[in-house]
Each structure stands twice: as structure tokens, then as C-alpha cells.
Amino acid sequence: MFCQKCGQNNQDLAKFCSRCGTSLGSVAAPSDMRFSAGPAPEQMTFGKAISTCLSKYADFKGRAARAEYWWFVLFTCLVSVVAIIIDPSEVLANVLSLVFFLPSLAAATRRLHDGNRSGWWQLLAITVIGLIPLLIWMCSKGDPHRNDYGQPV
């Protein structure tokens, strides 16, 4: 049985929610359920992701959704490509890499937090094989409930 109050999935014949204690007696079977978990979250757009990551320039606390992180990665890649086209000596690209290093690190930390992992796991990138689990974690869906790093985004 699904608790509409807290979102906990309980045993089928349970009368009360194991998390919050709400009565489940009048709740329909899971296959018959049509529920809303509240208002739909606001869609993360390209521009919003950039402004969020830059406004949290060195904020390593909290969580970042997949869309926020990957839109920002796309933005930094596009900026680097444009910088190389404008300045073939790559001086501009190197300066921009330094400018975007800290917000990229912070966004990656917040993205790992969404999966209830420490940002220190980024050190796996030092090893070539460590890039594989990092990529998987960055692409994985985040923890749908509150975790050690805060509420879901």
C-alpha cells in the first residue's frame, strides 16, 4: 500500500504507514491508484541551469538534479569550443577553464549528493577506471526522498 501522505511503499495488507503512521485503510490498491504528489516540479531549462550553477559558484552543499548538472556541462563544453574557435592559441579557453573549474566542481558535488554520495568521490576521476562509476552516478536518478544532503530537487 502506498501512503499518500509521506510516499512510503508499505506491505499490501498494512493498515498503517510504517513511516508516518497514517491510516491506509481507505487507500485503493496500488494498481488502481491515481495520485498526485503535489504540484509538478518546475522544469530545469538550459538558462535556469546555468544561472543556478553560477549563482551557487562555490556552494558545495545541497543537491543538484540531473538536468541542472548536464545542462551546465553542455554549457561549459560549448563555451570552451567557442573560445578555441575565437582564440586558436587557447589562452582564452584556458582562462575560461579556470573560471568554470570551481562551479563545475561544486555542481558535480551537489549531483553526487543527490545520490546520497559524498563529493569526495570525484577523486575517482584521477584514475581512468574511476571515471566509469562517476559517469554512472552522474547519470543515475537521484534519491527521491530526503537524504543526508537535504530534500530532493
C-alpha positions, 0 to 999 in steps of 0.5 A: 500500500502506498501512503499518500501522505509521506510516499512510503511503499508499505506491505499490501495488507498494512493498515498503517504507514510504517513511516508516518503512521497514517491510516491506509485503510481507505487507500485503493490498491496500488494498481488502481491508484491515481495520485498526485504528489503535489504540484509538478516540479518546475522544469530545469531549462538550459538558462535556469541551469546555468544561472543556478550553477553560477549563482551557487559558484562555490556552494558545495552543499545541497543537491543538484538534479540531473538536468541542472548538472548536464545542462551546465556541462553542455554549457561549459563544453560549448563555451570552451569550443567557442573560445578555441574557435575565437582564440586558436592559441587557447589562452582564452579557453584556458582562462575560461577553464579556470573560471568554470573549474570551481562551479563545475566542481561544486555542481558535480558535488551537489549531483553526487549528493543527490545520490546520497554520495559524498563529493569526495568521490570525484577523486575517482576521476584521477584514475581512468577506471574511476571515471566509469562509476562517476559517469554512472552516478552522474547519470543515475536518478537521484534519491527521491526522498530526503537524504543526508544532503537535504530534500530532493530537487 
